[in-house]
Amino acid sequence: MGAEQKVVIITGASQGIGADLVKAYRDRNYRVVANSRAIKPSSDPDILAVPGDVADPKTAERLVTQAIERFGRVDSLVNNAGIFIAKPFTHYTDEDFAPIVSINLGGFFSLTRRVAAEMLKRGSGHIVQITTSLIDHANSNVPSVLASLTKGGLNAATRSLAIEYAKKGIRVNAVAPGVIKTPMHAPETHEFLANLHPVGRMGETKDIVDAVLFLESAPFVTGEILHVDGGQSAGH
Ligand SMILES: NC(=O)c1ccc[n+]([C@@H]2O[C@H](COP(=O)([O-])OP(=O)(O)OC[C@H]3O[C@@H](n4cnc5c(N)ncnc54)[C@H](OP(=O)(O)O)[C@@H]3O)[C@@H](O)[C@H]2O)c1
């Protein structure tokens, strides 16, 4: 136990994809630092819940400090916390723009640069962003420029950071989901959302978790944007 056990930081870990990522990493015997604004303490001593808004750089500071104090290392980071606001472009407001940028982009920046500094000391690590497949196949039925602006930025940063760290033992990847059945989507929208996918169904959280775990165990894969979207990015 102890020093040998790997440690992952997962943001947006209280529900949906993030909550299932926590379970999956625990099943692989990782110790988990789990964040969301309202996350509750866990009875599992190998899960450290650190509440806080990823848009606030102080949350990033606390996440990394507490991960090192409690578990001594950080092997992986999953930047999963994110928000999605779909609207026709001119309907977006400054009140939409500020949080989507500060959570989706600011959250990535504040936390990833602190975690990467720890990984560089050890000469190893893996960083994964959860983005969206919509970046690569804009759909007039789901206008969402601010999702493309922010998550598209994360895809670009993923490739850039993968190259910056390629010889430093740190891999950087992204998973680009289609529409996944999580509390983000009301049940009455599921049929419409299922039909947006060539395979005719929504994704399950397991589809995304399996993709993250594949990337975790794929040492020759870095700079990859792995589409897990029921065929959407291939066409319609
Ligand atoms: N579901 C989809 O169809 C879909 C498709 C493409 C991409 N994605 C991406 O996948 C990720 C997870 O989506 P999901 O469907 O699992 O979302 P979800 O069910 O809405 O859950 C979002 C999680 O993020 C946390 N969160 C939200 N804002 C936060 C903030 N400012 N700081 C820290 N934590 C925050 C929430 O907990 P608190 O409320 O406690 O903070 C919750 O744990 C997101 O980045 C999303 O954009 C989802």
The ligand as an SDF file (V2000), in Angstrom:
LIG
                    3D

 48 52  0  0  0  0  0  0  0  0999 V2000
  -23.1060   14.5000  -20.5720 N   0  0  0  0  0  0  0  0  0  0  0  0
  -22.8120   14.8030  -21.8380 C   0  0  0  0  0  0  0  0  0  0  0  0
  -23.6160   14.6010  -22.7610 O   0  0  0  0  0  0  0  0  0  0  0  0
  -21.4680   15.3680  -22.1680 C   0  0  0  0  0  0  0  0  0  0  0  0
  -21.1230   15.4690  -23.5280 C   0  0  0  0  0  0  0  0  0  0  0  0
  -19.8860   16.0010  -23.8750 C   0  0  0  0  0  0  0  0  0  0  0  0
  -19.0240   16.4120  -22.8770 C   0  0  0  0  0  0  0  0  0  0  0  0
  -19.3770   16.3060  -21.5760 N   0  0  0  0  0  0  0  0  0  0  0  0
  -18.4340   16.7970  -20.5590 C   0  0  0  0  0  0  0  0  0  0  0  0
  -18.1810   15.8050  -19.5930 O   0  0  0  0  0  0  0  0  0  0  0  0
  -17.9290   16.4270  -18.3350 C   0  0  0  0  0  0  0  0  0  0  0  0
  -18.8340   15.7980  -17.2820 C   0  0  0  0  0  0  0  0  0  0  0  0
  -20.1780   15.9000  -17.7260 O   0  0  0  0  0  0  0  0  0  0  0  0
  -21.4060   15.2460  -16.9540 P   0  0  0  0  0  0  0  0  0  0  0  0
  -22.4800   15.0460  -17.9550 O   0  0  0  0  0  0  0  0  0  0  0  0
  -20.9610   14.1080  -16.0940 O   0  0  0  0  0  0  0  0  0  0  0  0
  -21.8200   16.5000  -16.0570 O   0  0  0  0  0  0  0  0  0  0  0  0
  -22.8450   16.6540  -14.8850 P   0  0  0  0  0  0  0  0  0  0  0  0
  -23.6490   15.4130  -14.6600 O   0  0  0  0  0  0  0  0  0  0  0  0
  -23.5250   17.9640  -15.1140 O   0  0  0  0  0  0  0  0  0  0  0  0
  -21.8360   16.7960  -13.6450 O   0  0  0  0  0  0  0  0  0  0  0  0
  -20.9500   17.8680  -13.6130 C   0  0  0  0  0  0  0  0  0  0  0  0
  -20.0140   17.6610  -12.4460 C   0  0  0  0  0  0  0  0  0  0  0  0
  -19.1210   18.7780  -12.4260 O   0  0  0  0  0  0  0  0  0  0  0  0
  -19.2380   19.4490  -11.1760 C   0  0  0  0  0  0  0  0  0  0  0  0
  -19.0340   20.8560  -11.4290 N   0  0  0  0  0  0  0  0  0  0  0  0
  -19.7950   21.7140  -12.1760 C   0  0  0  0  0  0  0  0  0  0  0  0
  -19.2780   22.9440  -12.1570 N   0  0  0  0  0  0  0  0  0  0  0  0
  -18.1520   22.8740  -11.3940 C   0  0  0  0  0  0  0  0  0  0  0  0
  -17.1940   23.8120  -10.9890 C   0  0  0  0  0  0  0  0  0  0  0  0
  -17.2840   25.1010  -11.3530 N   0  0  0  0  0  0  0  0  0  0  0  0
  -16.1700   23.4080  -10.1910 N   0  0  0  0  0  0  0  0  0  0  0  0
  -16.0750   22.1100   -9.7920 C   0  0  0  0  0  0  0  0  0  0  0  0
  -16.9680   21.1680  -10.1520 N   0  0  0  0  0  0  0  0  0  0  0  0
  -17.9900   21.5520  -10.9310 C   0  0  0  0  0  0  0  0  0  0  0  0
  -20.6250   19.0680  -10.6400 C   0  0  0  0  0  0  0  0  0  0  0  0
  -20.7190   19.0430   -9.2290 O   0  0  0  0  0  0  0  0  0  0  0  0
  -21.0620   20.3200   -8.3050 P   0  0  0  0  0  0  0  0  0  0  0  0
  -22.3980   20.8330   -8.7380 O   0  0  0  0  0  0  0  0  0  0  0  0
  -21.0080   19.7730   -6.9050 O   0  0  0  0  0  0  0  0  0  0  0  0
  -19.9520   21.3100   -8.5520 O   0  0  0  0  0  0  0  0  0  0  0  0
  -20.7130   17.6180  -11.1240 C   0  0  0  0  0  0  0  0  0  0  0  0
  -19.9850   16.7680  -10.2540 O   0  0  0  0  0  0  0  0  0  0  0  0
  -18.1760   17.9170  -18.5280 C   0  0  0  0  0  0  0  0  0  0  0  0
  -16.9310   18.5720  -18.7530 O   0  0  0  0  0  0  0  0  0  0  0  0
  -19.0040   17.9750  -19.7980 C   0  0  0  0  0  0  0  0  0  0  0  0
  -18.8420   19.1810  -20.5290 O   0  0  0  0  0  0  0  0  0  0  0  0
  -20.5830   15.7900  -21.1980 C   0  0  0  0  0  0  0  0  0  0  0  0
  1  2  1  0
  2  3  2  0
  2  4  1  0
  4  5  1  0
  4 48  2  0
  5  6  2  0
  6  7  1  0
  7  8  2  0
  8  9  1  0
  8 48  1  0
  9 10  1  0
  9 46  1  0
 10 11  1  0
 11 12  1  0
 11 44  1  0
 12 13  1  0
 13 14  1  0
 14 15  2  0
 14 16  1  0
 14 17  1  0
 17 18  1  0
 18 19  2  0
 18 20  1  0
 18 21  1  0
 21 22  1  0
 22 23  1  0
 23 24  1  0
 23 42  1  0
 24 25  1  0
 25 26  1  0
 25 36  1  0
 26 27  1  0
 26 35  1  0
 27 28  2  0
 28 29  1  0
 29 30  1  0
 29 35  2  0
 30 31  1  0
 30 32  2  0
 32 33  1  0
 33 34  2  0
 34 35  1  0
 36 37  1  0
 36 42  1  0
 37 38  1  0
 38 39  2  0
 38 40  1  0
 38 41  1  0
 42 43  1  0
 44 45  1  0
 44 46  1  0
 46 47  1  0
M  CHG  2   8   1  16  -1
M  END
$$$$
